[in-house]
C-alpha cells in the first residue's frame, strides 16, 4: 500500500494501520474481526475502529503469510499545526464477528501500548503507513494446547478482613480471557474444600515460550467500586504479572494475592512513623517541565493496606535544609492486620508523575523490616529515592515469603509429611505435615546433589497440623527433595519446580 490511500480534506492526515494475526492462537480468520483502540485523534479506548480483512495479494509480508491473517485500514487524524505534534497511543484488539464494536474485546494485545508521534526525524504531518505489526508482537510459530492451573492462597487477605469467602469472588484476568470476567469458566476461581486456596484450570492454545500477562481480581459484595478490585502485586510494583507458557498438561501458576504472605502482616494497633527521602536534583534538570524549587509542591500517593486501584493516600514532602533532597513523614496506626510494605509514587505540581503504565515498576515498593530482636519497629526510615519519571521504579524483594501456619486445633496421632501441592509448581507450593506432640521440627529443602537450598522450619512446635508456603523463585527448574526431621523420625519426598 502506498499513500495517498484515498482523497480526504487537507486539514486531515491519513494513518494506515496494519496487523498480522497469525501469531495469535485464538484467532479464527472466518469468525473474528480486528480493530484498533487508543487515545489521540479519533481513537477511543472504549470503542474499536474496525480494520478490513485483506485477501491474498503480493504486498509485503502476505507472500509468506496467508493474506486473510492481515487486517488493515486508514484512520483520519486532525492535521497538527506547525508547532504541534500528533501523539497517539493504541493497541490492536480482537472481536467475534457478532460482537459490538464497543463491547469488551475477546483479546487485547498483551504488550505495552503502542505509540507514534513522529516518522523518522520529522513530526507526522503527512499521510503515513505504519510498518505492519504482529498482534502482541508475537510472530507465527507452531501452537500447542496446554493447561494453566492458577492457584491463589487468600489466607492473609482473609485475616486482613479484605475477603469474605461467603460473599466475595476471586477471578483471574489476562489476555487469555480478554481481561474479562464475563466467561466464568475462563475466569472464576473456586475454593479448594477445607482450605483458603482458590484454583482454576484453563485450557490454552499457544506457542511454547510465549509470555502471558495476567492479574487476579476480587469482586467484593460491598464497599468497593466495580473495577477497583484489581490487585497491585508487590513483586511487580503494581504491574501485570507474567508467566511463560510451557504447553504442558498441568502448568501450575501459584501465587499469593498481591504477594502478601502471613509473615508480612503486622499486628493491629501498631503506631508507625515512616520516613521518606526524595532527591529532586535530577528532576530540576529535566528538559521538559523541570522541577521548580520553591514553586512546585512535591507529593506522594501511597497505599499500605489493600493495594487496589483507586485506594490511595497523599503525603507532602518538604525541604527544610534547602539541599534539594525532600523529606516526608507518614504516620498511621495499623488496623487488624496490615502488610509491612509501602507502594507509592510521587508527582510535583507542574510535572509528570513517576512510573505509570502497566508493566513492572509502575509504582515503587519498599518494605518495613523487623528489628534485630525480631519485633516490628515504631519508626522506620526507607532508603533514599531519586525522582524517576519513566518506569521501572524501585521494587524491593519481599524479605518475608516463607509462612508457617498451624491449621486448626486438631491433634494428630502420628508424624506425617504430605506431598506438596501443587506439584509440579512455579514458583510457590504448599508443604503440609503433622506433629502429634511438642517436638523440635526441622523442614529443609535440598537439590539432587544433596546441597541444602532452603530451611523452612527449625524450631520447637506444639502438636497440630501445619502448612508451609515455599517460594522457589530464586531456584532453577528441576527436582528437589524436602525432608522433615522430628527427633528420631524423618520423612523425605520429591517435588518438581517447572519454570
BELKA-V559716 format. One line per field, one symbol per residue. phi: phi as a letter, one per 20 degrees, with the letter a starting at -180 (. if undefined). burial: + if it has 16 or more other C-alpha atoms within 10 Angstrom, else -. A space follows every 10 residues. Layout:
phi: ???
burial: ???
This chain:
phi: .ceffafbff eccdddebbd efeefefcge cccccccrco mefbfdbeee edfedfbefg offecgffee cbrddecfff fgedcfdcdb becdcfgeef fdefffbefe ffgfcbbbdm ddgfccgbdf gfdfgmmdff afdcdbddde cceeggffff ndbdffcecd cdcaffcmld dfeffdbeed ffgmbdedbb ddecdaefnf ecdabebeee fbncfgddef fcgffdmnff fccdfemdfb eecdbefmme dgfeeeffne eccdddccee ffffdffdlf fdfndfddcd dbcccelcgn dbcdcdebcf ememdecbcd dbdfdldcfe ccdbbcbdge deffmnmceg mfceccdedf ffendffecb dfgfdcgcfe feefcfefec ddcdcefaef efebfbceff cfbfbaedbd ddbccebgbf dcccdcefen efdadebbae cffrdccced ddfedefqec ddcdcbmeeb cccdccece
burial: ---------- -+++++++++ +++++++--- -+++++++-- --++--++++ ++++------ -+----++++ ++++++++++ ----++-+++ ++++++---- +--+++++++ +-+------- --+++++++- -+++++++-+ ----++++++ +++++++--+ --+-----++ ++++++++++ +----+++++ +----+++++ ++-+++++-- ++++++++++ -------+++ ++++++++++ +---+++--+ ++++++++++ +++++++--+ -+-+++++++ +-++-----+ ++----++++ ++++++++-- -+---++++- ---++++++- ---+--++++ ++++++++-- ++++++++++ +++++++++- -----+---+ ----+-+++- +++++--+-- ++++++---- ----+++--+ ++++++++++ ++++++---- +++++++--- --++-++--- +-++++++++ ++-------+ ++++++---- ---++++++
